[in-house]
Amino acid sequence: MKKLLLIVMIGAFAGSVFADEDEIAAERFWTPLQINLASPLGLPWADRDVYGLRANIFYGHSIDVSGLDFGLVGATRGSMRGLQMNVYNHVDGFFRGIQVGPFANYTVRTNYGIQLAGLLNWGLDDGAGAQIALFNFNGAYTGLQLGLVNWDSGNDCGLFVGGFNVADADFSGCAIAPLNICYGNLSGCQIGVFNLVAGHSQGFQLGVFNASEDHTGAQLGLFNLNCNGRVPVMLLFNVNFR
């Protein structure tokens, strides 16, 4: 086994030495194993694709990574597919798989899969799957978000559970938190203390204070506001069906 590992490492090292220096050819080069002290100090040292295993003692940076990536800080300027387990995970391309980051997971393009972080999951583009952290921020998201704060800038669909749920666009599904805010239209339910919908809501709101610009369905709470309803303000419950 040790001999096999040594052969793989030597092959990866030789490939990096003799690879064409032309940028396009360099980006086509790949290695099954990369061990990084702090990129570009690694074996192989060049910025390459990794299909297999990448170990980051301090910091690893590659183009695309497919397989297992682990260490202190793991980054790609391309995409990541597989299992990424670093204290901090950073992907400039799209992500497919599982990210586990005791500190944070950050993706620039779409992320599909499971993201677990101690502090933060941040996706600049759309995502689907599950995000679990203290703070979850994303574009449009479909699936499960579980955190102290769940805040998305696009259309959401799924189950969102936390202390503070914010959908900057439309939301379909169930939002459960002390404070739920939807700046678009809601189709589903909000369960919390304060539930607010800036657009049209269809379904039900359950909380101490429920408010909607235009609600179709039931509002159950101490104070219920349906601005465009037949009865705009009701205590305990408000029902409006068209």
ABEGO torsion letter per residue (X at the ends): XAAAAAAAAAAAAAAAAABBABAAAAAABBBABBBBABOABBOBABBBBBBEBBBBAABBBBBBBBEBBBEABBBBABBBBEBBBBABBBBABBBBEBBBBAABBBBABBBBEBBBBAABBBBABBBBEBBBBABBBBBBBBEBBBBABBBBABBBBEBBBBABBBBABBBBEBBBBABBBBABBBBEBBBBABBBBABBBBEBBBBABBBBABBBEBBBEABBBBAABABABBBGBBBBBX
